[in-house]
Amino acid sequence: MQSVAVFCGANKGAQPWFAEAAAELGGMLAERNIRVLFGGGSVGLMGVLADAVLAHGGSITGVITEQLNGLELGHPGVHDMIVVESMAERRTLLIKGTDGVITLPGGYGSMDEHFEALTLAQLHQYRKPVGLLNVQGYYNPMLQMLDHMVEYGFLKAQNRELCIDASSVPELLDKMTAYEYKAVQKWL
């Protein structure tokens, strides 16, 4: 992987380990010379991630909407900042120009971006790994829901496997690095 999009919260969450995971991920991606694309924000886990990438001398590009940039939420230390009109345009730029996607804990926006990447993967329009950093079990209920979807026939087991999850940064990066795209005949 030469580049990844990282989706994460514009808040830091209620526990310190979320920010710790964002900082660890940013540092490790920089150390591995993996270029980071992110939502461009200076707040929440986005800001922590960007600060860590920059502190470790990594390459980072922000993609932020005009609205959010106008609210002065853009990260001042990120000099490679792309300003777009809509969240849809932002998502597309973040996902399609990368070698993988990682989602940290977050809210609606992070879920929107994560499921967009999974949907594109299911439709064979994105053939790269889609990772979920399950910090302290944050995403356990969502992972159970995915299994529930398989059990009830709304999601094929092979498409459930598109969501790569791990509880630690090194484990997730190892799984994503080992990922091999497999074309399947019945993808829906």
N, CA, C and O atoms as a DFTB+ gen file, in Angstrom:
752 C
 N C O
     1  1       0.850      -1.183       0.000
     2  2       0.000       0.000       0.000
     3  2       0.891       1.240       0.000
     4  3       1.797       1.384       0.821
     5  1       0.606       2.114      -0.936
     6  2       1.335       3.374      -1.002
     7  2       0.517       4.537      -0.470
     8  3       1.068       5.578      -0.111
     9  1      -0.817       4.361      -0.419
    10  2      -1.675       5.421       0.097
    11  2      -2.941       4.813       0.698
    12  3      -3.432       3.787       0.226
    13  1      -3.463       5.457       1.743
    14  2      -4.729       5.022       2.336
    15  2      -5.578       6.237       2.656
    16  3      -5.072       7.310       2.984
    17  1      -6.880       6.040       2.553
    18  2      -7.823       7.035       3.051
    19  2      -8.159       6.622       4.477
    20  3      -8.419       5.449       4.746
    21  1      -8.151       7.586       5.384
    22  2      -8.514       7.299       6.768
    23  2      -9.755       8.107       7.109
    24  3      -9.761       9.334       7.015
    25  1     -10.808       7.398       7.508
    26  2     -12.047       8.020       7.940
    27  2     -12.098       7.937       9.455
    28  3     -11.804       6.894      10.041
    29  1     -12.473       9.044      10.086
    30  2     -12.542       9.049      11.546
    31  2     -13.355      10.234      12.030
    32  3     -13.702      11.134      11.266
    33  1     -13.644      10.205      13.307
    34  2     -14.529      11.189      13.888
    35  2     -13.973      12.596      13.943
    36  3     -12.767      12.806      14.069
    37  1     -14.884      13.558      13.845
    38  2     -14.552      14.967      14.052
    39  2     -14.622      15.289      15.546
    40  3     -14.462      16.438      15.957
    41  1     -14.863      14.261      16.338
    42  2     -14.797      14.344      17.795
    43  2     -13.745      13.340      18.252
    44  3     -13.375      12.436      17.502
    45  1     -13.264      13.501      19.489
    46  2     -12.252      12.575      20.011
    47  2     -12.858      11.376      20.716
    48  3     -12.147      10.423      21.038
    49  1     -14.154      11.408      20.960
    50  2     -14.775      10.311      21.674
    51  2     -14.642      10.496      23.177
    52  3     -13.943      11.393      23.647
    53  1     -15.317       9.644      23.915
    54  2     -15.405       9.792      25.365
    55  2     -14.262       9.127      26.131
    56  3     -14.158       9.289      27.347
    57  1     -13.410       8.384      25.434
    58  2     -12.307       7.688      26.099
    59  2     -10.979       8.048      25.431
    60  3     -10.940       8.271      24.221
    61  1      -9.897       8.105      26.200
    62  2      -8.604       8.515      25.638
    63  2      -8.022       7.543      24.622
    64  3      -7.196       7.927      23.793
    65  1      -8.448       6.286      24.682
    66  2      -7.834       5.318      23.785
    67  2      -8.196       5.542      22.316
    68  3      -7.491       5.045      21.438
    69  1      -9.258       6.264      22.030
    70  2      -9.576       6.550      20.629
    71  2      -8.523       7.476      20.020
    72  3      -8.040       7.225      18.916
    73  1      -8.167       8.544      20.735
    74  2      -7.127       9.462      20.257
    75  2      -5.773       8.761      20.216
    76  3      -4.969       9.004      19.315
    77  1      -5.524       7.896      21.185
    78  2      -4.255       7.151      21.190
    79  2      -4.140       6.276      19.947
    80  3      -3.066       6.182      19.353
    81  1      -5.234       5.640      19.553
    82  2      -5.227       4.794      18.352
    83  2      -5.025       5.634      17.098
    84  3      -4.298       5.226      16.193
    85  1      -5.659       6.801      17.032
    86  2      -5.492       7.687      15.870
    87  2      -4.044       8.150      15.758
    88  3      -3.489       8.199      14.661
    89  1      -3.431       8.489      16.891
    90  2      -2.026       8.918      16.883
    91  2      -1.108       7.769      16.479
    92  3      -0.164       7.961      15.713
    93  1      -1.387       6.578      16.997
    94  2      -0.570       5.411      16.638
    95  2      -0.678       5.119      15.147
    96  3       0.329       4.854      14.490
    97  1      -1.891       5.168      14.613
    98  2      -2.089       4.906      13.188
    99  2      -1.354       5.940      12.351
   100  3      -0.651       5.583      11.406
   101  1      -1.508       7.222      12.686
   102  2      -0.821       8.265      11.919
   103  2       0.686       8.092      11.931
   104  3       1.340       8.229      10.897
   105  1       1.234       7.791      13.092
   106  2       2.679       7.581      13.198
   107  2       3.150       6.374      12.414
   108  3       4.175       6.432      11.735
   109  1       2.413       5.288      12.501
   110  2       2.810       4.060      11.814
   111  2       2.697       4.198      10.298
   112  3       3.550       3.696       9.566
   113  1       1.653       4.875       9.824
   114  2       1.538       5.093       8.381
   115  2       2.688       5.955       7.875
   116  3       3.239       5.683       6.808
   117  1       3.055       6.985       8.621
   118  2       4.184       7.839       8.234
   119  2       5.485       7.039       8.214
   120  3       6.280       7.167       7.283
   121  1       5.700       6.220       9.232
   122  2       6.921       5.412       9.305
   123  2       7.010       4.412       8.164
   124  3       8.105       4.072       7.717
   125  1       5.874       3.945       7.697
   126  2       5.849       2.988       6.579
   127  2       5.796       3.689       5.225
   128  3       5.649       3.033       4.194
   129  1       5.913       5.003       5.221
   130  2       5.870       5.802       3.983
   131  2       4.578       5.594       3.201
   132  3       4.585       5.545       1.971
   133  1       3.481       5.474       3.921
   134  2       2.167       5.348       3.287
   135  2       1.498       6.720       3.339
   136  3       1.261       7.264       4.418
   137  1       1.201       7.265       2.182
   138  2       0.552       8.573       2.088
   139  2      -0.863       8.493       2.638
   140  3      -1.594       7.545       2.349
   141  1      -1.247       9.484       3.427
   142  2      -2.562       9.509       4.068
   143  2      -3.454      10.552       3.401
   144  3      -3.050      11.699       3.210
   145  1      -4.651      10.147       3.055
   146  2      -5.701      11.074       2.647
   147  2      -6.742      11.045       3.746
   148  3      -7.114       9.968       4.213
   149  1      -7.222      12.207       4.169
   150  2      -8.187      12.258       5.253
   151  2      -9.123      13.426       5.031
   152  3      -8.963      14.172       4.065
   153  1     -10.099      13.598       5.908
   154  2     -11.139      14.594       5.748
   155  2     -10.717      16.038       5.897
   156  3     -11.551      16.933       5.757
   157  1      -9.454      16.296       6.176
   158  2      -8.919      17.656       6.174
   159  2      -9.102      18.440       7.453
   160  3      -8.623      19.569       7.555
   161  1      -9.783      17.873       8.429
   162  2     -10.108      18.617       9.640
   163  2      -8.997      18.698      10.662
   164  3      -8.093      17.864      10.702
   165  1      -9.093      19.730      11.488
   166  2      -8.139      19.927      12.573
   167  2      -8.709      19.472      13.910
   168  3      -8.014      19.500      14.926
   169  1      -9.962      19.056      13.911
   170  2     -10.651      18.708      15.148
   171  2     -10.810      17.199      15.292
   172  3     -10.721      16.459      14.312
   173  1     -11.045      16.751      16.518
   174  2     -11.328      15.360      16.790
   175  2     -10.211      14.422      16.392
   176  3      -9.037      14.792      16.384
   177  1     -10.600      13.192      16.059
   178  2      -9.608      12.193      15.669
   179  2      -8.913      12.570      14.371
   180  3      -7.769      12.176      14.145
   181  1      -9.593      13.332      13.509
   182  2      -8.950      13.796      12.271
   183  2      -7.727      14.636      12.596
   184  3      -6.667      14.450      11.998
   185  1      -7.864      15.555      13.537
   186  2      -6.754      16.407      13.925
   187  2      -5.630      15.623      14.570
   188  3      -4.456      15.881      14.303
   189  1      -5.980      14.664      15.420
   190  2      -4.970      13.824      16.078
   191  2      -4.200      13.026      15.034
   192  3      -2.972      12.961      15.079
   193  1      -4.916      12.424      14.102
   194  2      -4.293      11.649      13.028
   195  2      -3.327      12.519      12.231
   196  3      -2.173      12.143      12.024
   197  1      -3.799      13.679      11.785
   198  2      -2.967      14.573      10.970
   199  2      -1.737      15.040      11.746
   200  3      -0.635      15.072      11.198
   201  1      -1.918      15.400      13.010
   202  2      -0.789      15.832      13.833
   203  2       0.270      14.735      13.918
   204  3       1.466      15.016      13.839
   205  1      -0.167      13.487      14.081
   206  2       0.772      12.374      14.190
   207  2       1.510      12.124      12.875
   208  3       2.718      11.891      12.877
   209  1       0.793      12.170      11.763
   210  2       1.450      11.981      10.461
   211  2       2.506      13.067      10.258
   212  3       3.635      12.779       9.861
   213  1       2.132      14.305      10.531
   214  2       3.065      15.431      10.360
   215  2       4.252      15.325      11.316
   216  3       5.384      15.602      10.919
   217  1       4.016      14.932      12.562
   218  2       5.089      14.812      13.559
   219  2       6.106      13.744      13.175
   220  3       7.274      13.829      13.554
   221  1       5.662      12.739      12.423
   222  2       6.547      11.667      11.989
   223  2       7.074      11.881      10.568
   224  3       7.674      10.978       9.984
   225  1       6.852      13.065      10.018
   226  2       7.379      13.396       8.693
   227  2       6.675      12.724       7.546
   228  3       7.260      12.556       6.476
   229  1       5.420      12.330       7.745
   230  2       4.688      11.629       6.697
   231  2       4.034      12.562       5.697
   232  3       4.004      13.780       5.870
   233  1       3.513      11.953       4.648
   234  2       2.820      12.673       3.583
   235  2       1.322      12.593       3.835
   236  3       0.779      11.512       4.062
   237  1       0.651      13.755       3.793
   238  2      -0.775      13.783       4.095
   239  2      -1.489      14.784       3.200
   240  3      -0.986      15.878       2.944
   241  1      -2.666      14.393       2.730
   242  2      -3.513      15.248       1.914
   243  2      -4.895      15.312       2.552
   244  3      -5.473      14.285       2.908
   245  1      -5.415      16.514       2.690
   246  2      -6.755      16.701       3.222
   247  2      -7.736      16.962       2.102
   248  3      -7.402      17.614       1.113
   249  1      -8.943      16.456       2.253
   250  2     -10.026      16.732       1.316
   251  2     -11.190      17.238       2.167
   252  3     -11.782      16.481       2.936
   253  1     -11.507      18.505       2.025
   254  2     -12.494      19.143       2.885
   255  2     -13.516      19.899       2.036
   256  3     -13.197      20.373       0.945
   257  1     -14.728      20.006       2.535
   258  2     -15.749      20.743       1.792
   259  2     -15.570      22.253       2.010
   260  3     -14.972      22.690       2.993
   261  1     -16.098      23.022       1.077
   262  2     -16.058      24.486       1.208
   263  2     -16.710      24.920       2.514
   264  3     -16.204      25.803       3.206
   265  1     -17.843      24.290       2.848
   266  2     -18.573      24.644       4.064
   267  2     -17.701      24.459       5.301
   268  3     -17.589      25.369       6.122
   269  1     -17.082      23.285       5.440
   270  2     -16.256      23.018       6.617
   271  2     -15.001      23.884       6.628
   272  3     -14.571      24.352       7.682
   273  1     -14.429      24.091       5.468
   274  2     -13.247      24.951       5.384
   275  2     -13.612      26.385       5.760
   276  3     -12.825      27.082       6.400
   277  1     -14.809      26.825       5.359
   278  2     -15.283      28.163       5.689
   279  2     -15.501      28.360       7.180
   280  3     -15.458      29.485       7.678
   281  1     -15.736      27.258       7.891
   282  2     -15.891      27.318       9.347
   283  2     -14.535      27.253      10.061
   284  3     -14.465      27.133      11.284
   285  1     -13.464      27.335       9.268
   286  2     -12.080      27.299       9.762
   287  2     -11.768      25.986      10.471
   288  3     -11.059      25.963      11.477
   289  1     -12.304      24.902       9.937
   290  2     -12.039      23.594      10.516
   291  2     -10.907      22.858       9.805
   292  3     -10.490      21.789      10.250
   293  1     -10.406      23.421       8.702
   294  2      -9.300      22.795       7.984
   295  2      -8.029      22.806       8.820
   296  3      -7.757      23.763       9.547
   297  1      -7.259      21.738       8.710
   298  2      -6.020      21.617       9.482
   299  2      -4.971      22.582       8.934
   300  3      -4.600      22.482       7.765
   301  1      -4.482      23.520       9.760
   302  2      -3.530      24.524       9.269
   303  2      -2.160      23.961       8.908
   304  3      -1.427      24.580       8.138
   305  1      -1.801      22.793       9.453
   306  2      -0.491      22.211       9.158
   307  2      -0.461      21.377       7.901
   308  3       0.614      21.011       7.428
   309  1      -1.633      21.067       7.346
   310  2      -1.710      20.248       6.132
   311  2      -1.721      21.193       4.937
   312  3      -2.702      21.893       4.691
   313  1      -0.621      21.200       4.207
   314  2      -0.479      22.138       3.091
   315  2      -1.078      21.619       1.785
   316  3      -1.382      22.397       0.881
   317  1      -1.246      20.304       1.696
   318  2      -1.879      19.715       0.519
   319  2      -3.359      19.512       0.845
   320  3      -3.766      18.442       1.298
   321  1      -4.151      20.551       0.607
   322  2      -5.569      20.541       0.966
   323  2      -6.399      20.745      -0.292
   324  3      -6.216      21.721      -1.020
   325  1      -7.306      19.822      -0.539
   326  2      -8.211      19.909      -1.674
   327  2      -9.578      20.334      -1.144
   328  3     -10.126      19.688      -0.251
   329  1     -10.122      21.405      -1.685
   330  2     -11.422      21.904      -1.249
   331  2     -12.451      21.543      -2.316
   332  3     -12.288      21.873      -3.491
   333  1     -13.521      20.855      -1.886
   334  2     -14.559      20.388      -2.799
   335  2     -15.909      20.963      -2.373
   336  3     -16.036      21.517      -1.281
   337  1     -16.902      20.831      -3.227
   338  2     -18.223      21.388      -2.942
   339  2     -19.057      20.531      -2.014
   340  3     -19.750      21.063      -1.146
   341  1     -19.009      19.210      -2.172
   342  2     -19.958      18.363      -1.452
   343  2     -19.281      17.211      -0.728
   344  3     -18.137      16.856      -1.014
   345  1     -20.017      16.637       0.216
   346  2     -19.539      15.455       0.929
   347  2     -19.396      14.273      -0.035
   348  3     -18.486      13.458       0.116
   349  1     -20.283      14.179      -1.013
   350  2     -20.207      13.093      -1.988
   351  2     -18.910      13.184      -2.795
   352  3     -18.239      12.177      -3.023
   353  1     -18.569      14.389      -3.220
   354  2     -17.322      14.588      -3.968
   355  2     -16.119      14.275      -3.084
   356  3     -15.141      13.682      -3.539
   357  1     -16.198      14.671      -1.835
   358  2     -15.122      14.397      -0.868
   359  2     -14.912      12.891      -0.722
   360  3     -13.783      12.406      -0.794
   361  1     -16.017      12.150      -0.513
   362  2     -15.941      10.700      -0.362
   363  2     -15.290      10.049      -1.581
   364  3     -14.408       9.201      -1.453
   365  1     -15.739      10.460      -2.752
   366  2     -15.222       9.873      -3.978
   367  2     -13.716      10.091      -4.103
   368  3     -12.979       9.158      -4.420
   369  1     -13.261      11.303      -3.859
   370  2     -11.818      11.585      -3.943
   371  2     -11.031      10.791      -2.911
   372  3      -9.949      10.284      -3.207
   373  1     -11.561      10.683      -1.722
   374  2     -10.858       9.956      -0.669
   375  2     -10.742       8.470      -0.981
   376  3      -9.681       7.878      -0.782
   377  1     -11.800       7.872      -1.458
   378  2     -11.796       6.426      -1.678
   379  2     -11.055       6.028      -2.941
   380  3     -10.157       5.188      -2.899
   381  1     -11.424       6.623      -4.053
   382  2     -10.947       6.102      -5.343
   383  2      -9.468       6.342      -5.613
   384  3      -8.880       5.646      -6.441
   385  1      -8.856       7.300      -4.943
   386  2      -7.450       7.581      -5.227
   387  2      -6.476       6.890      -4.303
   388  3      -5.334       7.331      -4.176
   389  1      -6.903       5.797      -3.639
   390  2      -6.059       5.176      -2.633
   391  2      -5.883       3.681      -2.843
   392  3      -6.567       3.059      -3.656
   393  1      -4.950       3.128      -2.091
   394  2      -4.679       1.690      -2.129
   395  2      -5.371       0.959      -0.984
   396  3      -5.157      -0.239      -0.796
   397  1      -6.186       1.657      -0.229
   398  2      -6.900       1.051       0.883
   399  2      -7.649       2.106       1.663
   400  3      -7.397       3.303       1.522
   401  1      -8.573       1.650       2.487
   402  2      -9.388       2.524       3.327
   403  2      -9.326       1.993       4.754
   404  3      -9.444       0.790       4.984
   405  1      -9.141       2.900       5.708
   406  2      -9.174       2.535       7.121
   407  2     -10.186       3.443       7.812
   408  3     -10.168       4.662       7.643
   409  1     -11.071       2.823       8.594
   410  2     -12.036       3.597       9.364
   411  2     -11.751       3.425      10.848
   412  3     -11.751       2.315      11.380
   413  1     -11.508       4.551      11.497
   414  2     -11.362       4.602      12.950
   415  2     -12.747       4.844      13.549
   416  3     -13.702       5.055      12.802
   417  1     -12.879       4.821      14.866
   418  2     -14.166       5.175      15.460
   419  2     -14.642       6.554      15.010
   420  3     -13.846       7.474      14.824
   421  1     -15.941       6.671      14.843
   422  2     -16.533       7.932      14.411
   423  2     -18.043       7.819      14.442
   424  3     -18.597       6.868      14.995
   425  1     -18.697       8.791      13.848
   426  2     -20.152       8.849      13.841
   427  2     -20.718       8.640      12.452
   428  3     -20.210       7.832      11.674
   429  1     -21.781       9.380      12.147
   430  2     -22.474       9.233      10.865
   431  2     -21.541       9.368       9.660
   432  3     -21.580       8.546       8.744
   433  1     -20.709      10.402       9.663
   434  2     -19.826      10.633       8.515
   435  2     -18.882       9.470       8.277
   436  3     -18.703       9.028       7.142
   437  1     -18.278       8.975       9.347
   438  2     -17.344       7.851       9.214
   439  2     -18.055       6.605       8.711
   440  3     -17.519       5.864       7.887
   441  1     -19.281       6.377       9.219
   442  2     -20.047       5.209       8.766
   443  2     -20.433       5.353       7.299
   444  3     -20.366       4.388       6.537
   445  1     -20.833       6.546       6.908
   446  2     -21.198       6.825       5.524
   447  2     -20.023       6.490       4.602
   448  3     -20.190       5.816       3.586
   449  1     -18.844       6.966       4.969
   450  2     -17.649       6.750       4.152
   451  2     -17.259       5.273       4.135
   452  3     -16.919       4.728       3.085
   453  1     -17.308       4.629       5.300
   454  2     -16.935       3.219       5.381
   455  2     -17.862       2.350       4.527
   456  3     -17.400       1.491       3.776
   457  1     -19.163       2.579       4.649
   458  2     -20.098       1.755       3.893
   459  2     -20.095       2.083       2.404
   460  3     -20.403       1.219       1.583
   461  1     -19.755       3.308       2.046
   462  2     -19.570       3.631       0.626
   463  2     -18.433       2.791       0.056
   464  3     -18.560       2.224      -1.030
   465  1     -17.316       2.709       0.790
   466  2     -16.173       1.917       0.328
   467  2     -16.549       0.439       0.215
   468  3     -16.186      -0.224      -0.757
   469  1     -17.277      -0.077       1.210
   470  2     -17.700      -1.480       1.150
   471  2     -18.658      -1.731      -0.005
   472  3     -18.576      -2.769      -0.663
   473  1     -19.559      -0.799      -0.257
   474  2     -20.499      -0.949      -1.368
   475  2     -19.750      -0.963      -2.695
   476  3     -20.042      -1.782      -3.566
   477  1     -18.792      -0.065      -2.850
   478  2     -17.994      -0.045      -4.074
   479  2     -17.190      -1.334      -4.223
   480  3     -17.042      -1.849      -5.332
   481  1     -16.669      -1.860      -3.108
   482  2     -15.934      -3.125      -3.149
   483  2     -16.854      -4.273      -3.560
   484  3     -16.473      -5.125      -4.363
   485  1     -18.059      -4.289      -3.009
   486  2     -19.031      -5.324      -3.347
   487  2     -19.374      -5.290      -4.831
   488  3     -19.603      -6.333      -5.443
   489  1     -19.407      -4.108      -5.402
   490  2     -19.738      -3.941      -6.819
   491  2     -18.512      -4.013      -7.727
   492  3     -18.610      -3.753      -8.927
   493  1     -17.365      -4.364      -7.161
   494  2     -16.096      -4.502      -7.899
   495  2     -15.615      -3.183      -8.488
   496  3     -14.861      -3.172      -9.461
   497  1     -16.045      -2.083      -7.907
   498  2     -15.578      -0.776      -8.368
   499  2     -14.411      -0.274      -7.522
   500  3     -13.754       0.703      -7.883
   501  1     -14.155      -0.933      -6.407
   502  2     -12.999      -0.637      -5.561
   503  2     -12.411      -1.980      -5.179
   504  3     -13.060      -2.779      -4.503
   505  1     -11.191      -2.231      -5.606
   506  2     -10.594      -3.561      -5.452
   507  2      -9.449      -3.568      -4.443
   508  3      -8.506      -4.351      -4.551
   509  1      -9.554      -2.699      -3.487
   510  2      -8.522      -2.546      -2.463
   511  2      -9.108      -2.904      -1.097
   512  3     -10.328      -2.984      -0.952
   513  1      -8.254      -3.120      -0.096
   514  2      -8.771      -3.497       1.223
   515  2      -9.520      -2.363       1.924
   516  3      -9.151      -1.192       1.829
   517  1     -10.581      -2.749       2.630
   518  2     -11.393      -1.819       3.414
   519  2     -11.286      -2.273       4.872
   520  3     -11.869      -3.283       5.267
   521  1     -10.530      -1.508       5.662
   522  2     -10.237      -1.898       7.035
   523  2     -11.016      -1.114       8.068
   524  3     -11.374       0.046       7.860
   525  1     -11.271      -1.774       9.189
   526  2     -12.000      -1.182      10.302
   527  2     -11.165      -1.385      11.561
   528  3     -10.938      -2.518      11.983
   529  1     -10.708      -0.284      12.161
   530  2      -9.935      -0.389      13.391
   531  2     -10.915      -0.410      14.560
   532  3     -11.487       0.614      14.933
   533  1     -11.091      -1.578      15.117
   534  2     -12.093      -1.826      16.157
   535  2     -11.482      -1.564      17.544
   536  3     -11.234      -2.493      18.313
   537  1     -11.250      -0.303      17.837
   538  2     -10.595       0.111      19.070
   539  2     -11.476      -0.232      20.279
   540  3     -12.616       0.221      20.383
   541  1     -10.929      -1.031      21.177
   542  2     -11.617      -1.410      22.414
   543  2     -13.045      -1.914      22.166
   544  3     -13.942      -1.677      22.975
   545  1     -13.245      -2.607      21.045
   546  2     -14.547      -3.189      20.741
   547  2     -15.611      -2.194      20.293
   548  3     -16.798      -2.518      20.266
   549  1     -15.182      -0.976      19.939
   550  2     -16.141       0.055      19.540
   551  2     -17.102      -0.435      18.458
   552  3     -18.298      -0.146      18.506
   553  1     -16.579      -1.175      17.489
   554  2     -17.408      -1.606      16.363
   555  2     -18.008      -3.005      16.531
   556  3     -18.584      -3.533      15.579
   557  1     -17.892      -3.614      17.701
   558  2     -18.464      -4.948      17.887
   559  2     -19.947      -5.022      17.509
   560  3     -20.338      -5.956      16.810
   561  1     -20.793      -4.071      17.944
   562  2     -22.209      -4.155      17.546
   563  2     -22.421      -4.090      16.030
   564  3     -23.300      -4.763      15.492
   565  1     -21.613      -3.281      15.351
   566  2     -21.754      -3.181      13.902
   567  2     -21.304      -4.481      13.236
   568  3     -21.952      -4.949      12.299
   569  1     -20.214      -5.063      13.703
   570  2     -19.739      -6.328      13.142
   571  2     -20.764      -7.437      13.374
   572  3     -20.959      -8.296      12.514
   573  1     -21.413      -7.418      14.525
   574  2     -22.483      -8.385      14.791
   575  2     -23.646      -8.168      13.833
   576  3     -24.277      -9.126      13.387
   577  1     -23.926      -6.914      13.520
   578  2     -25.005      -6.618      12.571
   579  2     -24.663      -7.139      11.182
   580  3     -25.538      -7.654      10.486
   581  1     -23.417      -7.016      10.773
   582  2     -23.016      -7.557       9.475
   583  2     -23.228      -9.069       9.447
   584  3     -23.722      -9.614       8.460
   585  1     -22.852      -9.741      10.537
   586  2     -23.076     -11.186      10.620
   587  2     -24.572     -11.499      10.590
   588  3     -24.988     -12.485       9.981
   589  1     -25.363     -10.682      11.230
   590  2     -26.815     -10.819      11.242
   591  2     -27.371     -10.688       9.817
   592  3     -28.281     -11.421       9.430
   593  1     -26.821      -9.756       9.049
   594  2     -27.246      -9.578       7.656
   595  2     -26.971     -10.834       6.840
   596  3     -27.781     -11.222       5.998
   597  1     -25.824     -11.473       7.089
   598  2     -25.494     -12.722       6.392
   599  2     -26.479     -13.811       6.801
   600  3     -27.024     -14.523       5.957
   601  1     -26.700     -13.927       8.110
   602  2     -27.602     -14.959       8.630
   603  2     -28.999     -14.845       8.036
   604  3     -29.650     -15.857       7.775
   605  1     -29.459     -13.620       7.821
   606  2     -30.817     -13.413       7.321
   607  2     -30.883     -13.218       5.798
   608  3     -31.934     -12.872       5.259
   609  1     -29.774     -13.439       5.122
   610  2     -29.792     -13.462       3.674
   611  2     -29.757     -12.119       2.967
   612  3     -30.113     -12.035       1.791
   613  1     -29.334     -11.064       3.660
   614  2     -29.247      -9.753       3.018
   615  2     -27.821      -9.383       2.615
   616  3     -27.602      -8.363       1.961
   617  1     -26.869     -10.197       2.999
   618  2     -25.468      -9.959       2.672
   619  2     -24.808     -11.312       2.445
   620  3     -24.908     -12.203       3.288
   621  1     -24.138     -11.466       1.313
   622  2     -23.425     -12.708       1.026
   623  2     -22.197     -12.806       1.934
   624  3     -21.562     -11.798       2.242
   625  1     -21.876     -14.005       2.350
   626  2     -20.726     -14.222       3.233
   627  2     -19.442     -13.688       2.608
   628  3     -18.603     -13.117       3.304
   629  1     -19.286     -13.872       1.290
   630  2     -18.070     -13.386       0.632
   631  2     -17.982     -11.858       0.687
   632  3     -16.884     -11.303       0.716
   633  1     -19.128     -11.177       0.701
   634  2     -19.120      -9.719       0.801
   635  2     -18.941      -9.263       2.247
   636  3     -18.419      -8.176       2.493
   637  1     -19.367     -10.084       3.199
   638  2     -19.096      -9.778       4.611
   639  2     -17.585      -9.730       4.840
   640  3     -17.094      -8.922       5.628
   641  1     -16.859     -10.598       4.147
   642  2     -15.402     -10.674       4.301
   643  2     -14.689      -9.436       3.762
   644  3     -13.504      -9.244       4.033
   645  1     -15.386      -8.603       3.011
   646  2     -14.775      -7.381       2.493
   647  2     -14.442      -6.399       3.616
   648  3     -13.563      -5.552       3.454
   649  1     -15.124      -6.504       4.732
   650  2     -14.871      -5.633       5.877
   651  2     -13.801      -6.287       6.749
   652  3     -14.095      -7.182       7.542
   653  1     -12.573      -5.837       6.595
   654  2     -11.439      -6.380       7.334
   655  2     -11.356      -5.644       8.667
   656  3     -11.244      -4.419       8.698
   657  1     -11.411      -6.388       9.762
   658  2     -11.354      -5.712      11.047
   659  2     -10.229      -6.263      11.918
   660  3      -9.831      -7.421      11.794
   661  1      -9.734      -5.405      12.794
   662  2      -8.705      -5.774      13.765
   663  2      -8.773      -4.792      14.920
   664  3      -9.251      -3.667      14.771
   665  1      -8.292      -5.228      16.064
   666  2      -8.353      -4.376      17.249
   667  2      -7.084      -3.568      17.467
   668  3      -7.056      -2.682      18.321
   669  1      -6.034      -3.859      16.709
   670  2      -4.781      -3.100      16.850
   671  2      -4.315      -2.594      15.494
   672  3      -4.633      -3.170      14.454
   673  1      -3.557      -1.508      15.527
   674  2      -3.046      -0.907      14.288
   675  2      -2.139      -1.872      13.536
   676  3      -2.354      -2.078      12.342
   677  1      -1.126      -2.480      14.177
   678  2      -0.256      -3.391      13.415
   679  2      -1.016      -4.555      12.780
   680  3      -0.757      -4.915      11.632
   681  1      -1.961      -5.146      13.531
   682  2      -2.724      -6.270      12.997
   683  2      -3.551      -5.848      11.784
   684  3      -3.613      -6.568      10.788
   685  1      -4.184      -4.677      11.873
   686  2      -4.994      -4.208      10.745
   687  2      -4.127      -3.946       9.520
   688  3      -4.480      -4.355       8.414
   689  1      -3.000      -3.272       9.702
   690  2      -2.118      -2.986       8.563
   691  2      -1.574      -4.274       7.950
   692  3      -1.442      -4.367       6.729
   693  1      -1.256      -5.270       8.782
   694  2      -0.791      -6.557       8.255
   695  2      -1.876      -7.243       7.434
   696  3      -1.606      -7.758       6.349
   697  1      -3.104      -7.250       7.951
   698  2      -4.218      -7.867       7.211
   699  2      -4.464      -7.147       5.892
   700  3      -4.711      -7.785       4.869
   701  1      -4.395      -5.825       5.917
   702  2      -4.644      -5.064       4.695
   703  2      -3.530      -5.253       3.677
   704  3      -3.786      -5.309       2.475
   705  1      -2.301      -5.351       4.153
   706  2      -1.168      -5.573       3.256
   707  2      -1.267      -6.941       2.586
   708  3      -0.882      -7.098       1.427
   709  1      -1.780      -7.927       3.314
   710  2      -1.906      -9.282       2.779
   711  2      -3.145      -9.463       1.896
   712  3      -3.295     -10.506       1.258
   713  1      -4.024      -8.477       1.850
   714  2      -5.277      -8.580       1.106
   715  2      -5.031      -8.825      -0.378
   716  3      -4.181      -8.187      -1.001
   717  1      -5.799      -9.768      -0.928
   718  2      -5.775     -10.018      -2.370
   719  2      -7.207      -9.937      -2.884
   720  3      -8.108     -10.592      -2.360
   721  1      -7.396      -9.144      -3.893
   722  2      -8.724      -9.004      -4.499
   723  2      -9.106     -10.320      -5.153
   724  3      -8.311     -10.920      -5.877
   725  1     -10.331     -10.766      -4.892
   726  2     -10.852     -11.989      -5.494
   727  2     -12.164     -11.665      -6.188
   728  3     -13.141     -11.278      -5.546
   729  1     -12.177     -11.824      -7.484
   730  2     -13.414     -11.598      -8.228
   731  2     -14.358     -12.775      -7.966
   732  3     -13.948     -13.936      -7.982
   733  1     -15.595     -12.456      -7.730
   734  2     -16.596     -13.499      -7.525
   735  2     -17.703     -13.327      -8.562
   736  3     -17.975     -12.218      -9.024
   737  1     -18.319     -14.417      -8.909
   738  2     -19.371     -14.369      -9.924
   739  2     -20.662     -13.767      -9.385
   740  3     -21.275     -12.907     -10.019
   741  1     -21.065     -14.233      -8.209
   742  2     -22.304     -13.753      -7.606
   743  2     -21.946     -12.734      -6.535
   744  3     -21.635     -13.101      -5.402
   745  1     -21.991     -11.475      -6.887
   746  2     -21.535     -10.443      -5.955
   747  2     -22.662      -9.775      -5.211
   748  3     -22.389      -9.020      -4.279
   749  1     -23.882      -9.997      -5.553
   750  2     -25.015      -9.413      -4.809
   751  2     -25.784     -10.455      -4.038
   752  3     -26.761     -10.128      -3.364
